[in-house]
Amino acid sequence: MQLTGRQKEITRIVRENGPITGEMIAERLHVTRSALRGDLAVLLSGEIIAARRRLGYYYLGGGEDPAAAEIRSCTAESCMSRPIVVNVDTNAYDAAVLLFTEDIGTLFVGKEDDVLGVVSRKDLLKAAMGREDLAKVPISMVMTSRSKMIYAEPKEDMVSISQKLIDYEIDCLPVGTFKDVGGEKKFVLQGRISKTNITRLFLDLGKGKQ
């Protein structure tokens, strides 16, 4: 694609300084924003640069979409919520009541420094469909054990976490790390990431709060 001298200069400015607004480009070239409209249209149609609302113009020649970069920079520890933990001797009925009173979809079993498993609404629904008296069913019989638990690390990015939620068809991930304590492997819980957290992140980015 044959570019004019000004179009090449615009491309260089966007490549080196993007994302950058049209007003800022015009200021650097000492022209009005309207004077650049045709040049920007050519560069956009040629997919040399791209534009995103609130961010401005950015270079497409190998650079990452700034919106994607912003989402990737958000980690589990910056977006997570407070986890609800129940004792291992809790029964399934009390766990179900707690889910509804706290308006959450997942409980963690054990202690924050030693999580033994995770229980979701789906797990409790399956137990209830088995026509069992939930008050007599220990939560350990319903939970997904620690060895099979899918989790997120505190520094893990939200794109990776979202992929796990989709791949494993789950609604929430515990955030934490495995640690060796006296020769025993324990999961230390720090928080939780649910689809609600991801929706809130999407909303905040859309409003420019991040």
C-alpha positions in Angstrom: 0.0 0.0 0.0 1.5 3.4 -1.1 1.4 5.9 1.7 1.9 9.7 1.5 4.5 11.4 3.6 2.0 12.5 6.2 0.4 9.1 6.4 3.9 7.6 7.1 4.5 10.1 9.8 1.1 9.4 11.4 2.0 5.7 11.3 5.3 6.4 13.0 3.6 8.5 15.7 1.0 5.9 16.4 3.6 3.1 16.5 5.8 4.9 18.9 3.2 6.5 21.1 -0.1 4.5 20.8 -2.7 4.3 22.0 -3.0 8.0 21.1 -5.9 10.3 20.3 -6.5 12.0 17.0 -6.2 15.4 18.7 -2.7 14.5 20.0 -1.6 13.3 16.6 -2.8 16.5 15.0 -1.0 18.6 17.7 2.3 16.8 16.9 1.8 17.5 13.2 0.7 21.1 13.7 -2.6 20.6 11.9 -6.2 20.4 12.8 -8.0 17.2 13.7 -10.3 17.5 10.7 -7.3 17.8 8.4 -6.2 14.3 9.3 -9.6 12.7 8.8 -8.8 11.4 5.3 -5.3 10.2 6.2 -6.7 8.3 9.3 -9.4 6.8 7.2 -6.8 5.4 4.7 -4.7 3.9 7.5 -7.7 2.4 9.2 -9.0 0.8 6.0 -5.6 -0.5 5.2 -5.4 -2.0 8.7 -2.2 -0.3 9.4 -3.7 1.3 12.5 -6.9 0.7 14.4 -9.0 2.7 16.8 -10.8 1.9 20.0 -13.2 4.2 21.9 -11.7 5.9 24.9 -8.2 4.6 24.0 -7.5 6.2 20.7 -5.4 4.9 17.8 -2.9 2.1 18.0 -0.6 0.3 15.6 -1.5 -3.0 14.2 1.9 -4.0 12.9 2.7 -6.6 15.6 1.4 -4.6 18.6 -1.1 -6.1 21.0 -4.6 -4.6 21.2 -4.5 -2.2 24.1 -7.8 -3.4 25.4 -6.5 -7.0 25.5 -3.3 -5.8 27.1 -5.3 -4.0 29.8 -7.4 -7.1 30.6 -4.3 -9.3 30.7 -2.7 -6.9 33.2 -5.5 -7.6 35.7 -4.6 -10.4 38.0 -6.7 -12.7 40.3 -5.5 -10.9 43.4 -6.7 -7.5 42.1 -10.2 -8.7 41.2 -11.0 -11.5 43.7 -13.7 -11.5 46.3 -13.8 -12.7 49.9 -14.2 -16.5 50.1 -16.7 -18.3 52.4 -15.2 -21.3 54.2 -17.1 -23.9 56.1 -15.9 -26.6 58.5 -15.5 -30.1 57.2 -18.1 -31.4 59.7 -20.8 -29.1 58.2 -23.7 -31.0 56.6 -25.0 -30.5 53.1 -28.3 -28.8 54.3 -26.4 -26.1 56.3 -24.1 -25.6 53.3 -27.1 -25.0 51.0 -28.7 -22.5 53.4 -25.4 -20.6 53.6 -25.1 -20.4 49.9 -28.5 -18.7 49.7 -28.1 -16.4 52.7 -24.7 -15.2 51.4 -26.0 -15.1 47.8 -22.9 -16.9 46.4 -22.5 -20.1 44.3 -19.5 -21.8 45.9 -18.2 -22.7 49.3 -14.8 -23.9 50.4 -14.4 -26.7 52.9 -11.8 -26.8 55.6 -9.7 -23.8 56.8 -8.3 -20.8 54.9 -4.8 -22.2 55.4 -5.8 -25.8 54.5 -8.7 -26.1 52.0 -9.9 -29.6 51.6 -12.4 -29.2 48.8 -15.0 -27.0 47.1 -18.8 -27.3 47.0 -21.0 -25.6 44.4 -24.7 -25.2 44.0 -24.6 -27.9 41.3 -23.1 -30.3 43.8 -25.8 -29.7 46.3 -28.5 -29.9 43.7 -27.2 -33.3 42.6 -27.3 -34.5 46.2 -30.9 -33.2 46.7 -32.0 -34.9 43.5 -30.8 -38.2 45.0 -33.7 -37.8 47.5 -31.3 -37.9 50.4 -31.9 -36.0 53.6 -29.3 -33.3 53.2 -29.1 -32.7 56.9 -27.7 -36.2 57.2 -25.2 -35.9 54.3 -21.7 -34.7 55.4 -20.3 -32.0 53.1 -17.2 -34.1 52.5 -19.5 -36.5 50.6 -20.7 -33.8 48.2 -17.6 -31.7 47.7 -15.0 -31.8 44.9 -11.8 -32.9 46.7 -8.6 -30.8 46.8 -6.8 -33.2 44.5 -9.4 -32.5 41.7 -9.9 -28.8 42.4 -9.3 -26.3 39.7 -7.8 -23.1 41.1 -6.2 -19.8 40.1 -2.9 -18.4 41.4 -2.9 -14.8 42.8 -0.7 -13.5 40.0 -2.6 -15.3 37.2 -4.1 -13.0 34.6 -7.9 -12.8 34.1 -7.8 -14.1 30.5 -6.3 -17.4 31.7 -8.8 -17.6 34.5 -11.7 -16.9 32.2 -10.4 -19.7 29.9 -10.4 -22.1 32.9 -14.0 -21.3 33.8 -15.1 -22.0 30.2 -12.9 -25.1 29.7 -14.0 -26.8 32.9 -17.6 -25.4 32.9 -17.5 -24.1 36.4 -18.7 -20.8 37.9 -16.0 -20.0 40.4 -12.3 -20.7 41.2 -10.5 -20.5 44.5 -7.5 -18.2 44.5 -4.5 -19.5 46.4 -1.3 -21.5 46.4 -0.2 -25.0 47.4 2.4 -25.1 50.1 4.4 -27.8 51.7 3.7 -27.8 55.5 5.6 -30.5 57.4 5.8 -32.7 54.4 2.1 -32.3 53.8 0.7 -30.4 50.7 -1.9 -27.8 51.8 -3.9 -25.3 49.7 -3.8 -21.8 51.3 -6.9 -19.9 50.2 -6.7 -16.1 49.5 -10.0 -15.4 47.7 -12.3 -16.5 44.9 -13.0 -15.5 41.3 -16.4 -16.0 39.9 -18.2 -15.0 36.7 -19.5 -12.0 38.6 -16.0 -10.8 39.2 -15.3 -11.0 35.5 -18.5 -9.2 34.6 -17.5 -6.4 37.1 -14.1 -6.2 35.5 -15.6 -5.9 32.1 -17.9 -3.1 33.3 -15.1 -1.2 35.0 -12.9 -1.3 31.9 -15.9 -0.1 29.8 -16.4 2.8 32.2 -12.6 3.5 32.3 -12.2 2.8 36.0 -9.2 0.5 35.7 
